């Protein structure tokens, strides 16, 4: 089954490699030039690869940075995404596209694309397995630290987003003490009906994470939004966001904190032909979901809210194809297991 992983540039410096004359021009000038490119010229094929000789994939990248994706007019960005999807469908003969990074939230978790009559291929956001691997990461942290889920506070930033909502539902069902954070109260309206009990707090105040022992952050914010001063002593953060929600200098400011790279999966015998900016034999959960769906030849759309039964199904796929939670790293450096021992009773 042919599939495409669709993404975008992750930092300004990447523009210089996309634009032919980029290395001769100031990066800010290149940024401005690419923002004016017509939609049909705003993306490119980054790599072509095969997975286990059973699926054929391509990476297609949109030539915009995270900040551009979120600040340019939404209609303009969506036009670029649509052209990349149609190219994947018509030129690459892809039957499935996985929406990476900010391409998912900017298309209403894929709904906008599925509703477009020109789009014939299947769409997945990769959010289902990302939520699954995030849940597994929390459970691994609890195992390594011997922290008791019933006695700690777990904060979820972006709790009403597609990934955050699934994580929230899972731990709410386990009666965990939750601090659920969103940008405004309106964001919680679709989440409230699925919550049970009263062991949670809804808030738009990010500073509330000061009360959390473990924090999962899964937003679509273009820049880091967590202030190190907001963190409880010895807090553990699982940063699922791409680009990250945690500033890169956080460990210099707060060496007591453990910051885990979230959404990471063990990849064995898979070479996608480009540097993903992660350690060897590691990939992202969202991409893994697209790969697994192609291997399963599942011709369905997985968009919008995460279906909890499908979440379990992606975990079964992972066992079948040899994927699983990657060893914990922080900014791509291994986290010594000794760091978790301070929590042991």
C-alpha positions, 0 to 999 in steps of 0.5 A: 500500500502506498502512503505519504507522511505529510509534514512541514519544516521545523525551524527557520534554518530548514528553509535554506535547504528547501529554497535553491538560493537559500544559502545565499540569502538571509533566513528572514528574507527566505522566510518571506519569499516562501510565504508568497510561493504559489500553493503548487510550489510550496512543498517537495518530496523529501524521501522515498522508502519501503517498509518491510517490502510490504508498503511504499512511502514518501515524505512530503514536506510543506515549506513553512515553519511552525510559526508560519503555519500558525500565523499565515492566513488559515485559508492560505496554509490549507491551500498549500496542504491541499495541493500537497495532498492532491500531488500525493494522490495523483502523482505518487498514487498514495492511498493514505496520507498521515498528517504530521505535526501542525497539518492535522490541527490546521485541517480540523484533525483531517475533517476539512480534507475528508470533506473535500470532494477532490480528496479520494485517498484516506487520511489519518492524523496519527493521533490515535497511536500518539495518545496510546504511546503517551499513555504507555509513557505515563504508565512506564514513569509510574513503574520506574518511580513507584509513584501511586497514580491515586496519590499524585496529580497529573496535568494534561496541557491541551486536554481538549485537543485530539491527543489530550482528549484521549489521554484525559478520557483514559486517566479519568476512567482510572479516577486519576487526580487531573488538572486539565488545561486549555486556552479557554473555557469554550475548549472544554465544552466538548470534553465535559460530557465524556468526563466522569466523577469530579476528580479533576480541575478544568482551568485555562491558567497554565501556572496551575501545573505547579501542583502537578507531579507528572505533566503531559503536554500535547498542544499545537503551539508553534513555540515553547509555552511552559515556563520553568518557574511554573513547575513543581520540584522534581516534576516529570514532563512528557512533551508530546508536542511537535514542535516542543512545548518545553524550552530547550534550556529547561534543564539548565534552569531546573535541573531537578525536573525530568523532561521526557521526549514524548511520542517516541517509538522504537523503530527497527529495520526502518530507514525513511531516508531523512533525518527526523532529528531523533536517535537511531532506531527511533521514530514518531508515534504519529508516523508509526500509525501511518506506517502500521495502517499501510502495512495493515492495508486498512483503507479507512479515515482516522480523523477527528476525536480518537476512538478508544477502541481503535486506540487499543487496536493500534497497540495490537498493531504495534505488537504485531509489527514490532513497535513499542515505547522507545527508551526515555530520552530528554532532548534526544539524550538518554535519561539515566534510570538512576534519575527515577530512583529518587522517587522510590520509597 
